[in-house]
C-alpha cells in the first residue's frame, strides 16, 4: 500500500499576492485542484494526507468536496517549515497503520502538473531502492560564487533541479526526520533528509511541465500549458484589388504615398492594404463590408482610406477587443514590395496602434499568371486575429487628508 502526503501549507510569500497561490484559478480550476487530481487518480496511490494551513483549510475542504477526491483520508495543519509539515503529515499517515515496506509519496501542492508516467516511474524505482525523486536535468551553465564573484563552474552533466513527487519507504522517512530533528538539520526536501542519514536517493527525469508555482510568471506559464487564454478569439479574412490608372501617378499603399508609382483606379485613394484590413476586421466582428461604409463617404468627398478604417477600429474598441496580429499578402508586379516592407509596417503600426512586430507582410508576382502578376494592378489579402483586451487594474482611491 502506498500513501501520499500533499503539502499545501505554504504562505505564498514569494508570489507577493494577497491570495493563497494554490487557490488562484487557472482554466477555471484552483491550482491545488491539479495536484490533488494527479495524485488522487493514480492507481498506485491508496491514501492521501493533505497538509494545509489555518487560512486555506476551509477553502481546500470545499474543493475536496466539490471534486470528490475520495483518497484524501486526513487533513492536518502544517508547521512553519516544510520539514515540520512533512512530519505532521507523516504522523497522520502513521495513524493509517502502514506496513514497514509501504511507500510515502511526498508532493507539493504547488507542483500542479506531475505526469502519470513520472509518478509511476518514481514509485516503481522506490520499490526497488527505497527512495526516488523526480528532477529536471540542468541545461544551463551553473556558476558557484562567493559574494558576487564567481568561484567556480559546476559540471552540469551531474546537476539536477529537484521537483516532486519524492517517494520514500515509510520507516526510512520516519527515521530521517528523527535524525534531522536530533541534529537540528533543516531540510528543504525529503532527499536532503535521507542524505543526512547517508542513504542513497535515486532520480527519474521529471516531465517538462512539472514545475513549482513560485512567481506570477509561473502562473502565466501554467495558463499557457492549460490553454487558459482570452475567452474570446476572433479571426477574419479580407481582400481588395484595383487596376492601375497608368495615366496618373501617386500610389497610396498601407497609408504610404508613393509619388512615382502609378495610381490605382478607385473612388477613394484605392489603398488596397487598408481596404483588405478593413474587411478582415469587419468580418471578424460580424459587421458589414467596406463598401457599406466607404461608398457614402466617397460621395461626400472623403477619399482617405484611414477614415474608413477608423469606423471599424472604433467598433473593435467598443467590443473590448484588440488586434492580436495581422498578416498581409500582396500580389503585384509593381511596385516591388520587399524594399517597402519596413515603411509599410511603420505606417500600419501607427494607423492601427499596434506593435510593428505584430504585422507580417509578404508578396508574390504570381509568375505573370494573373492580371496582377502581369502588372495591371494590385491584389491584397489580409488576415487578422482579435483578442479580448486585458482589463486595466482599478486605480486605488486617494486617501483623504
Secondary structure, DSSP 4 states (H G I P E B T S, - for coil): -EEEEEEE----TTTT-SS-GGGSEETTEEHHHHHHHHHHT-TT--EEEEEE-TTTHHHHHHHHHHHT-TTEEEEEE--SSHHHHHHHHHHHHHTT---TT-EEEEEETT-TT--HHHHHHHHHHHHHHSEEEEEEEP-S-EEEEETTEEEEEE-GGG-EEEEEEEEEEHHHHHHHHHHHHHHT---SSHHHHHHTTT---EEEEPPTT-----SHHHHHHHHHHTT---S-EEEEEEEEEEEEEEEEEEEEETTEEEEEEEEEPSSS---HHHHHHHHHHHHHTT---HHHHHHHHHHTT---HHHHHHHHHHHHHHTTEEEEEEEEEEE-SSS-SGGGHHHHHHHHHHHHTS-GGGEEEEEE-GGG-STTTTTSEEEEEEEEEEEEPPPPPPPPPPPP-
